[in-house]
Amino acid sequence: MGLRRGATSSVVRVVAIVFVMVSLYALYVALDEQAREERLRSLEAFVTDSYRTVFSKAECQEVQAETSNGTDMCVDGYRRSGYLFIPSEEQYTRTRYIPFYESQFQIAGESEDDSDPPYARYPSAKDPELVETGIETDFMAMAPHSWMWDLNAYYEFVNKSEETTAPAQRVYNRLDWLRNKRILLMGDSVDRYMMIYLCNELGKQGNAEPMGRHVWAYCKLPELNLTINHWHVASLYTTRPSWWWQPKMEFVPFEERFEKLFKSTLPEVIGSNGRSPDLVMYQSGLWDQVTFTKYFQAVKNKGLSTGDRQASWQELRFFMARMRQLIEHTRGIFGEDVPMLYRTLTLHKSVGAKDLFLEDLDRGARYVSAESGVEMFEWGKLVTGFSSLYVDEVHPKRGPMSWLYGNMLLSYLFRASGGIEYEGQIVQWPRESTFGSAAEAWEQCHSAYIDHSIR
């Protein structure tokens, strides 16, 4: 399905351009003269997104009228094949994932494809010119919306301003759907790092260890009353064995960690519906690999006491059973309809034989999650191989990968709030009636997103 571009849309676009230009000028005159040039350059991408979103609002009714229901617009750009665009590590805030759509290519047996670049034509009298010239506008326009730009703009124009300007107020209103939201991340330090990096992008520190090491962490954005919480899952093991390599960790099974540690944090975790977070994302894998390795070292099984191997069949069966129990336990706390995502596993900085184990666990977790009606958060696959963007052997550093993580997380929260984005266009904005009903909003496209594919 393509978006129609009728006369009404053209008028709206013109109005939108005028709107953005006036807003940009207002910002320009309000800034100190020495800072104007740098600030305008930094706002270029945000203004482009603002323009696209403004006219998308006006087209919502037209787009929705083209479908008998919302199913045709249930397309998750982050789960399509595509290209991760990173202009440079220094310009990481321009990082975007660019999905591939049928409308961008014509591959259905055409004798001559007009969508092919001229340097890919055959026969050719000269070598192809493969100099980097950037991403074509048509491709970039269909990239998922950059919510991290919006959040940065919010803090630039509202939180740090002595008085609220008209453009700042529009940014403020634009993020109304983010207010009073709660996100819960259940996993290891990779997610905790990404959460803290998101906080840092907005001038906040976050709190990584308010209850001690490897327990609970959070990032609070009080201006929006938005809180991201992190519960540390210390593998899916069922006991706290004597050989446990973290001597100060008293509780290991997630059931015990909830009762003894996490339960007291529920007032911070539960959202405006009074019973659950607005979005839950979970994963386990890196700690499980270490746990299984330590177990076989303890029982002196030399063949399985190394991490540079595949998971054994018994290890995988154990892991998959416990992953299903983690999902059931989480729903037992927050309700069967709480919006949930499985965050695909990241591999090590130096990808090698030790990652065979993680690949086995990830495929097992994907299957269990899909069978349990949970959707995929594909960030783990998108970061694989970018070894220069890691801060150590297991953690991607602040930069392109953390920026991508933030954009993806906010994109799924947008959907859980009642919003729908289609091919880079916001075709349904959250309504006040859906702000506190994440489960109902999530169901709009949920059935279309359950995926059993092997990635």
C-alpha positions, 0 to 999 in steps of 0.5 A, a space after each residue: 500500500 502506498 500513501 496517496 498524494 492528492 491535492 489536499 496533501 499538497 496544500 498541507 505540505 505547503 502549510 507544513 513547510 511554512 510552519 517549519 520555516 517560521 519555527 526555525 526562524 523563531 529559534 534562530 533569533 532566540 539564540 545567541 549569535 555565536 551559537 546560531 550556526 552550530 545550533 541550526 546545523 544540529 537541528 537540521 535532521 530534527 526539523 526534517 523529521 518535524 516537517 514529515 510528521 506534521 503533514 503525516 498527521 493531516 494525512 492520517 484520515 486519508 491513509 486509514 480510509 484506504 484500508 478496511 482495518 489497521 492490519 495493512 499498516 502493521 509493518 515493523 520497519 526495524 524487523 525488515 531487511 535493511 541497512 544500518 546507516 552510520 555516517 560516522 562515530 562522531 555523528 552518531 545522532 544521525 544513525 538510522 536503520 533504513 528498511 527495504 520496501 517493495 516501493 523502493 525496488 522493482 525486482 519482479 523480473 523486469 527487463 530493465 529496472 529504473 530503480 537500479 543506480 546508473 553505475 550498476 548497469 550492464 554492459 558498461 564502458 567504464 568501471 562503476 563509480 562507487 564513491 560514497 554519496 549518501 543515502 537517497 532521499 526516498 530511502 531515508 524518508 522511509 526510515 523509522 522516526 527518530 524519537 531520540 531527536 524529539 527527546 533531545 529537542 524537548 530538553 534543548 527547547 523546554 528544560 534548558 530554556 528560561 521561558 517556553 517559546 512557541 516552537 518549544 511548546 510545539 515540541 512539548 505537545 508533540 511528546 504528550 504521549 510519552 508522559 507518565 510512562 514506565 518501561 521495564 527491562 529485564 536482562 543483563 548489564 548490556 541493557 543497563 548500559 543502554 538505559 544509562 546511555 539514553 539517560 546521559 544523552 538527555 543530561 541525566 545520570 540515572 542510577 545504576 545500583 541503588 540496591 547494590 550491584 546487579 539488582 535494580 537500576 533506573 533512568 528517570 526523566 521527571 519532566 515527562 514523568 517517564 521512567 525506565 527500570 532495569 531488573 538484573 536477570 542473573 541467568 535462568 539457573 534454578 539454584 544458588 550453587 556453592 560454586 557461584 562466581 558472584 560471592 555477594 549475590 545471595 539470590 539467583 533464580 528469577 523467582 527468588 530475585 523477584 520476591 526478595 529484591 524486585 518486589 519492593 520496586 513495583 511502585 516505580 515499575 507499574 505504569 498509569 494503568 495501576 497494574 503493569 509497566 507500559 512495556 516490558 522487554 526481557 532477555 538472558 544469555 550471556 550470564 547463562 553461558 558463564 553459568 553453564 561453563 562454571 557448572 561443568 568446571 565445578 563437576 570437572 567435565 573437561 569436554 564442556 568446561 569451555 565456552 568456545 562451543 555450541 550449547 549441548 542439547 540438555 543445556 538448550 532444553 533447560 534454557 528454553 524451559 526456563 525462558 518459558 517460565 520467565 515469560 509466564 512468571 512476568 505475566 503472572 505479576 503484570 497480567 497476560 496482556 502486558 506488552 512484551 518484547 524479547 530483545 535478541 542476544 548480542 554477541 561478543 566484540 570479537 565474534 568467534 566460536 564462543 558465540 555459537 553458544 549464544 546463537 543456540 540460546 537466541 534461537 531457542 529464546 526466539 522460538 519460545 517467545 514466539 510460541 508464547 505470543 511475544 514479539 522480537 526486538 531485533 537490536 541484538 542482530 543489528 549490532 553484530 560485527 560492529 566490534 569498533 563500537 564496543 567499550 569492552 568484550 560484551 558491551 556496545 559503547 555510547 554512540 551509534 548502537 545506544 542511539 539506535 537502541 533508544 530509537 527502537 525502544 521509544 518506537 515500540 513504546 509509541 506503538 504501546 501507547 496507540 501510535 502507528 507508523 507506516 513506512 516512515 510516516 506516522 499515520 496514527 498518533 496516540 489518543 488520550 483514551 489509549 495513554 493508560 491502556 497499553 495492552 489494548 493499543 498493543 493488540 492493534 498489530 500484535 498478531 501480525 508481528 509474531 515471528 517464527 523465522 530463524 534469523 
